[in-house]
Amino acid sequence: MGYFSNGTEGCSYESKYCENCIHWVFDEREETKGCPVWDLHMDYNYGQDAKTGEILDVLIPRNEVGVSNEQCTMFIQVKSEGQTNF
């Protein structure tokens, strides 16, 4: 499960992965942004049980040592204008 020790670490992850992913959406009417994976982590990170913990571990895994977050498993890079490959 993704663990962010503070808001800065969470914002850094968002800007590296989330904001560059096709699942990241911005709702202009409500002026909100996000994706289902990020929402699950925000909603269940601290009150998780065995089931939610297992799911969160799969979505944003920790590295082998357990000290940082890996890329979200649902991450799909947004294709930039003129980009032909990833």
Helices and strands as residue ranges (DSSP letters): H 7-16, G 18-20, E 25-27, E 32-34, H 36-44, H 50-59
